[in-house]
Protein backbone atom coordinates (compact mmCIF):
# COMPACT_ATOMS: atom_id res chain seq x y z
CA UNK A 1 0.00 0.00 0.00
CA UNK A 2 2.84 2.36 0.90
CA UNK A 3 4.67 1.55 -2.33
CA UNK A 4 1.59 2.33 -4.43
CA UNK A 5 0.84 5.70 -2.77
CA UNK A 6 4.41 7.02 -2.60
CA UNK A 7 4.56 8.16 -6.26
CA UNK A 8 1.25 9.94 -5.81
CA UNK A 9 2.53 11.76 -2.73
CA UNK A 10 5.73 12.74 -4.51
CA UNK A 11 3.75 14.04 -7.49
CA UNK A 12 1.45 16.01 -5.20
CA UNK A 13 4.42 17.55 -3.42
CA UNK A 14 6.02 18.56 -6.70
CA UNK A 15 2.75 20.06 -7.91
CA UNK A 16 2.37 22.03 -4.69
CA UNK A 17 5.93 23.35 -4.92
CA UNK A 18 5.41 24.45 -8.51
CA UNK A 19 2.09 26.12 -7.91
CA UNK A 20 2.75 27.85 -4.59
CA UNK A 21 3.79 31.12 -6.21
CA UNK A 22 1.10 30.88 -8.84
CA UNK A 23 -1.60 30.16 -6.32
CA UNK A 24 -0.54 33.09 -4.11
CA UNK A 25 -1.04 35.49 -7.01
CA UNK A 26 -4.75 34.67 -6.93
CA UNK A 27 -5.08 35.31 -3.22
CA UNK A 28 -3.62 38.86 -3.25
CA UNK A 29 -5.38 42.14 -3.91
CA UNK A 30 -6.14 43.07 -7.51
CA UNK A 31 -3.12 44.77 -9.02
CA UNK A 32 -0.68 43.45 -6.43
CA UNK A 33 1.64 42.05 -9.10
CA UNK A 34 2.23 45.51 -10.59
CA UNK A 35 2.19 47.46 -7.32
CA UNK A 36 5.43 49.40 -6.95
CA UNK A 37 4.50 50.97 -3.65
CA UNK A 38 2.31 53.88 -4.74
CA UNK A 39 -1.10 52.16 -4.71
CA UNK A 40 -3.42 53.73 -2.18
CA UNK A 41 -1.80 57.18 -2.28
CA UNK A 42 -5.04 58.85 -3.35
CA UNK A 43 -6.94 57.32 -0.43
CA UNK A 44 -4.15 58.18 1.97
CA UNK A 45 -4.09 61.78 0.72
CA UNK A 46 -7.85 62.16 1.22
CA UNK A 47 -7.61 60.75 4.73
CA UNK A 48 -4.77 63.12 5.64
CA UNK A 49 -6.66 66.14 4.32
CA UNK A 50 -9.98 65.27 5.94
CA UNK A 51 -8.34 64.46 9.28
CA UNK A 52 -6.38 67.70 9.28
CA UNK A 53 -2.98 66.02 9.21
CA UNK A 54 -2.31 67.55 5.80
CA UNK A 55 -3.32 71.09 4.99
CA UNK A 56 -5.67 71.48 2.03
CA UNK A 57 -3.82 74.71 1.30
CA UNK A 58 -0.54 72.85 1.01
CA UNK A 59 -2.11 70.22 -1.22
CA UNK A 60 -3.78 72.72 -3.54
CA UNK A 61 -0.66 74.86 -3.69
CA UNK A 62 1.32 71.82 -4.84
CA UNK A 63 -1.13 71.32 -7.69
CA UNK A 64 -0.97 75.01 -8.61
CA UNK A 65 2.83 74.80 -8.71
CA UNK A 66 2.71 71.70 -10.90
CA UNK A 67 0.13 73.07 -13.35
CA UNK A 68 1.39 76.61 -14.00
CA UNK A 69 4.54 78.70 -13.44
CA UNK A 70 4.20 80.60 -10.17
CA UNK A 71 7.10 83.02 -10.66
CA UNK A 72 7.71 86.00 -12.95
CA UNK A 73 10.91 88.04 -13.22
CA UNK A 74 11.71 91.71 -13.73
CA UNK A 75 14.39 93.89 -15.24
CA UNK A 76 16.83 95.65 -12.93
CA UNK A 77 15.22 98.38 -10.81
CA UNK A 78 11.88 97.89 -12.60
CA UNK A 79 8.38 96.71 -11.84
CA UNK A 80 7.20 96.67 -15.46
CA UNK A 81 5.79 93.42 -16.83
CA UNK A 82 7.55 92.10 -19.93
CA UNK A 83 6.01 89.77 -22.51
CA UNK A 84 7.09 86.62 -20.71
CA UNK A 85 5.74 87.82 -17.37
CA UNK A 86 2.38 88.67 -18.93
CA UNK A 87 2.17 85.22 -20.50
CA UNK A 88 2.84 83.56 -17.14
CA UNK A 89 0.29 85.72 -15.32
CA UNK A 90 -2.29 84.95 -18.00
CA UNK A 91 -1.80 81.25 -17.35
CA UNK A 92 -2.12 81.87 -13.62
CA UNK A 93 -5.37 83.77 -14.15
CA UNK A 94 -6.79 80.92 -16.25
CA UNK A 95 -5.97 78.41 -13.50
CA UNK A 96 -7.29 80.63 -10.71
CA UNK A 97 -10.64 81.03 -12.48
CA UNK A 98 -11.24 77.29 -12.12
CA UNK A 99 -11.33 77.63 -8.33
CA UNK A 100 -13.52 80.57 -7.26
CA UNK A 101 -13.29 79.41 -3.64
CA UNK A 102 -9.51 79.80 -3.40
CA UNK A 103 -7.54 82.81 -2.21
CA UNK A 104 -4.00 83.74 -3.23
CA UNK A 105 -1.11 85.88 -2.09
CA UNK A 106 1.57 87.47 -4.26
CA UNK A 107 5.04 87.96 -2.80
CA UNK A 108 7.41 90.54 -4.25
CA UNK A 109 11.21 90.10 -4.17
CA UNK A 110 14.31 92.02 -5.27
CA UNK A 111 18.00 91.36 -5.69
CA UNK A 112 20.57 92.54 -3.13
CA UNK A 113 21.48 95.79 -4.89
CA UNK A 114 20.24 98.89 -3.06
CA UNK A 115 19.10 99.72 0.45
CA UNK A 116 16.69 97.58 2.45
CA UNK A 117 14.04 100.29 2.55
CA UNK A 118 14.18 100.92 -1.20
CA UNK A 119 14.05 97.21 -2.03
CA UNK A 120 11.11 96.76 0.29
CA UNK A 121 9.13 99.34 -1.69
CA UNK A 122 10.33 97.94 -5.01
CA UNK A 123 9.28 94.39 -4.10
CA UNK A 124 5.88 95.67 -3.03
CA UNK A 125 5.40 97.48 -6.34
CA UNK A 126 6.23 94.31 -8.25
CA UNK A 127 3.70 92.33 -6.26
CA UNK A 128 1.08 95.04 -6.78
CA UNK A 129 1.54 95.14 -10.55
CA UNK A 130 1.14 91.36 -10.69
CA UNK A 131 -2.05 91.58 -8.63
CA UNK A 132 -3.41 94.35 -10.85
CA UNK A 133 -2.79 92.20 -13.92
CA UNK A 134 -4.69 89.27 -12.40
CA UNK A 135 -7.56 91.56 -11.43
CA UNK A 136 -7.69 92.93 -14.99
CA UNK A 137 -8.03 89.35 -16.22
CA UNK A 138 -11.12 88.58 -14.19
CA UNK A 139 -9.85 87.62 -10.74
CA UNK A 140 -11.67 89.33 -7.86
CA UNK A 141 -9.38 91.55 -5.84
CA UNK A 142 -10.91 90.17 -2.64
CA UNK A 143 -9.51 86.75 -3.54
CA UNK A 144 -5.97 88.09 -3.56
CA UNK A 145 -5.83 87.96 0.19
CA UNK A 146 -2.80 90.17 0.68
CA UNK A 147 0.14 91.67 -1.17
CA UNK A 148 3.30 90.96 0.80
CA UNK A 149 6.87 91.97 0.02
CA UNK A 150 9.96 90.26 1.34
CA UNK A 151 12.18 92.79 -0.39
CA UNK A 152 15.73 91.45 -0.55
CA UNK A 153 15.49 89.11 2.42
CA UNK A 154 14.86 85.87 0.50
CA UNK A 155 17.19 85.72 -2.51
CA UNK A 156 17.35 82.61 -4.66
CA UNK A 157 20.92 83.44 -5.66
CA UNK A 158 23.20 84.80 -2.93
CA UNK A 159 25.08 87.50 -4.80
CA UNK A 160 25.61 91.18 -4.06
CA UNK A 161 25.30 91.98 -7.77
CA UNK A 162 22.20 92.17 -9.96
CA UNK A 163 20.51 88.76 -10.28
CA UNK A 164 17.41 88.41 -12.44
CA UNK A 165 16.28 85.28 -10.60
CA UNK A 166 16.00 87.30 -7.39
CA UNK A 167 13.92 90.03 -9.03
CA UNK A 168 10.59 88.21 -9.01
CA UNK A 169 7.09 87.75 -7.69
CA UNK A 170 5.71 84.42 -6.52
CA UNK A 171 2.00 83.56 -6.42
CA UNK A 172 0.82 81.09 -3.78
CA UNK A 173 -2.43 79.56 -2.56
CA UNK A 174 -3.30 80.81 0.92
CA UNK A 175 -6.73 79.35 1.68
CA UNK A 176 -10.43 79.33 0.89
CA UNK A 177 -12.79 82.27 0.70
CA UNK A 178 -14.78 82.40 3.92
CA UNK A 179 -18.47 81.51 3.71
CA UNK A 180 -18.19 80.50 0.07
CA UNK A 181 -21.20 78.24 -0.74
CA UNK A 182 -19.01 75.58 -2.33
CA UNK A 183 -16.69 75.21 0.66
CA UNK A 184 -18.29 72.55 2.84
CA UNK A 185 -16.99 69.83 5.14
CA UNK A 186 -16.25 66.71 3.15
CA UNK A 187 -16.37 68.55 -0.20
CA UNK A 188 -12.66 69.21 -0.59
CA UNK A 189 -12.21 66.57 -3.33
CA UNK A 190 -15.14 68.02 -5.27
CA UNK A 191 -13.38 71.39 -5.34
CA UNK A 192 -9.93 70.10 -6.24
CA UNK A 193 -11.06 67.72 -8.98
CA UNK A 194 -13.99 69.70 -10.36
CA UNK A 195 -11.86 70.92 -13.25
CA UNK A 196 -11.03 67.36 -14.26
CA UNK A 197 -14.69 66.34 -14.19
CA UNK A 198 -15.76 69.29 -16.32
CA UNK A 199 -13.00 68.63 -18.84
CA UNK A 200 -14.36 65.10 -19.39
CA UNK A 201 -17.80 66.27 -20.55
CA UNK A 202 -18.27 65.57 -24.26
CA UNK A 203 -19.51 68.66 -26.12
CA UNK A 204 -22.97 68.30 -27.62
CA UNK A 205 -23.17 67.84 -31.39
CA UNK A 206 -26.84 68.83 -31.60
CA UNK A 207 -27.65 71.79 -33.80
CA UNK A 208 -30.50 74.24 -33.60
CA UNK A 209 -33.94 73.52 -35.02
CA UNK A 210 -36.91 71.38 -34.06
CA UNK A 211 -37.09 67.62 -34.17
CA UNK A 212 -39.73 65.89 -36.31
CA UNK A 213 -41.18 62.44 -35.85
CA UNK A 214 -41.62 60.04 -38.72
CA UNK A 215 -40.75 61.04 -42.25
CA UNK A 216 -43.84 63.00 -43.27
CA UNK A 217 -45.12 66.48 -42.73
CA UNK A 218 -48.42 67.78 -41.47
C-alpha positions in Angstrom: 0.0 0.0 0.0 2.8 2.4 0.9 4.7 1.5 -2.3 1.6 2.3 -4.4 0.8 5.7 -2.8 4.4 7.0 -2.6 4.6 8.2 -6.3 1.3 9.9 -5.8 2.5 11.8 -2.7 5.7 12.7 -4.5 3.8 14.0 -7.5 1.4 16.0 -5.2 4.4 17.6 -3.4 6.0 18.6 -6.7 2.8 20.1 -7.9 2.4 22.0 -4.7 5.9 23.4 -4.9 5.4 24.4 -8.5 2.1 26.1 -7.9 2.7 27.9 -4.6 3.8 31.1 -6.2 1.1 30.9 -8.8 -1.6 30.2 -6.3 -0.5 33.1 -4.1 -1.0 35.5 -7.0 -4.7 34.7 -6.9 -5.1 35.3 -3.2 -3.6 38.9 -3.3 -5.4 42.1 -3.9 -6.1 43.1 -7.5 -3.1 44.8 -9.0 -0.7 43.5 -6.4 1.6 42.1 -9.1 2.2 45.5 -10.6 2.2 47.5 -7.3 5.4 49.4 -6.9 4.5 51.0 -3.6 2.3 53.9 -4.7 -1.1 52.2 -4.7 -3.4 53.7 -2.2 -1.8 57.2 -2.3 -5.0 58.9 -3.3 -6.9 57.3 -0.4 -4.2 58.2 2.0 -4.1 61.8 0.7 -7.9 62.2 1.2 -7.6 60.8 4.7 -4.8 63.1 5.6 -6.7 66.1 4.3 -10.0 65.3 5.9 -8.3 64.5 9.3 -6.4 67.7 9.3 -3.0 66.0 9.2 -2.3 67.5 5.8 -3.3 71.1 5.0 -5.7 71.5 2.0 -3.8 74.7 1.3 -0.5 72.8 1.0 -2.1 70.2 -1.2 -3.8 72.7 -3.5 -0.7 74.9 -3.7 1.3 71.8 -4.8 -1.1 71.3 -7.7 -1.0 75.0 -8.6 2.8 74.8 -8.7 2.7 71.7 -10.9 0.1 73.1 -13.4 1.4 76.6 -14.0 4.5 78.7 -13.4 4.2 80.6 -10.2 7.1 83.0 -10.7 7.7 86.0 -12.9 10.9 88.0 -13.2 11.7 91.7 -13.7 14.4 93.9 -15.2 16.8 95.6 -12.9 15.2 98.4 -10.8 11.9 97.9 -12.6 8.4 96.7 -11.8 7.2 96.7 -15.5 5.8 93.4 -16.8 7.5 92.1 -19.9 6.0 89.8 -22.5 7.1 86.6 -20.7 5.7 87.8 -17.4 2.4 88.7 -18.9 2.2 85.2 -20.5 2.8 83.6 -17.1 0.3 85.7 -15.3 -2.3 85.0 -18.0 -1.8 81.2 -17.4 -2.1 81.9 -13.6 -5.4 83.8 -14.2 -6.8 80.9 -16.2 -6.0 78.4 -13.5 -7.3 80.6 -10.7 -10.6 81.0 -12.5 -11.2 77.3 -12.1 -11.3 77.6 -8.3 -13.5 80.6 -7.3 -13.3 79.4 -3.6 -9.5 79.8 -3.4 -7.5 82.8 -2.2 -4.0 83.7 -3.2 -1.1 85.9 -2.1 1.6 87.5 -4.3 5.0 88.0 -2.8 7.4 90.5 -4.2 11.2 90.1 -4.2 14.3 92.0 -5.3 18.0 91.4 -5.7 20.6 92.5 -3.1 21.5 95.8 -4.9 20.2 98.9 -3.1 19.1 99.7 0.4 16.7 97.6 2.4 14.0 100.3 2.5 14.2 100.9 -1.2 14.1 97.2 -2.0 11.1 96.8 0.3 9.1 99.3 -1.7 10.3 97.9 -5.0 9.3 94.4 -4.1 5.9 95.7 -3.0 5.4 97.5 -6.3 6.2 94.3 -8.2 3.7 92.3 -6.3 1.1 95.0 -6.8 1.5 95.1 -10.5 1.1 91.4 -10.7 -2.1 91.6 -8.6 -3.4 94.4 -10.8 -2.8 92.2 -13.9 -4.7 89.3 -12.4 -7.6 91.6 -11.4 -7.7 92.9 -15.0 -8.0 89.4 -16.2 -11.1 88.6 -14.2 -9.9 87.6 -10.7 -11.7 89.3 -7.9 -9.4 91.5 -5.8 -10.9 90.2 -2.6 -9.5 86.8 -3.5 -6.0 88.1 -3.6 -5.8 88.0 0.2 -2.8 90.2 0.7 0.1 91.7 -1.2 3.3 91.0 0.8 6.9 92.0 0.0 10.0 90.3 1.3 12.2 92.8 -0.4 15.7 91.5 -0.6 15.5 89.1 2.4 14.9 85.9 0.5 17.2 85.7 -2.5 17.4 82.6 -4.7 20.9 83.4 -5.7 23.2 84.8 -2.9 25.1 87.5 -4.8 25.6 91.2 -4.1 25.3 92.0 -7.8 22.2 92.2 -10.0 20.5 88.8 -10.3 17.4 88.4 -12.4 16.3 85.3 -10.6 16.0 87.3 -7.4 13.9 90.0 -9.0 10.6 88.2 -9.0 7.1 87.8 -7.7 5.7 84.4 -6.5 2.0 83.6 -6.4 0.8 81.1 -3.8 -2.4 79.6 -2.6 -3.3 80.8 0.9 -6.7 79.3 1.7 -10.4 79.3 0.9 -12.8 82.3 0.7 -14.8 82.4 3.9 -18.5 81.5 3.7 -18.2 80.5 0.1 -21.2 78.2 -0.7 -19.0 75.6 -2.3 -16.7 75.2 0.7 -18.3 72.6 2.8 -17.0 69.8 5.1 -16.3 66.7 3.1 -16.4 68.6 -0.2 -12.7 69.2 -0.6 -12.2 66.6 -3.3 -15.1 68.0 -5.3 -13.4 71.4 -5.3 -9.9 70.1 -6.2 -11.1 67.7 -9.0 -14.0 69.7 -10.4 -11.9 70.9 -13.3 -11.0 67.4 -14.3 -14.7 66.3 -14.2 -15.8 69.3 -16.3 -13.0 68.6 -18.8 -14.4 65.1 -19.4 -17.8 66.3 -20.5 -18.3 65.6 -24.3 -19.5 68.7 -26.1 -23.0 68.3 -27.6 -23.2 67.8 -31.4 -26.8 68.8 -31.6 -27.7 71.8 -33.8 -30.5 74.2 -33.6 -33.9 73.5 -35.0 -36.9 71.4 -34.1 -37.1 67.6 -34.2 -39.7 65.9 -36.3 -41.2 62.4 -35.8 -41.6 60.0 -38.7 -40.8 61.0 -42.2 -43.8 63.0 -43.3 -45.1 66.5 -42.7 -48.4 67.8 -41.5 
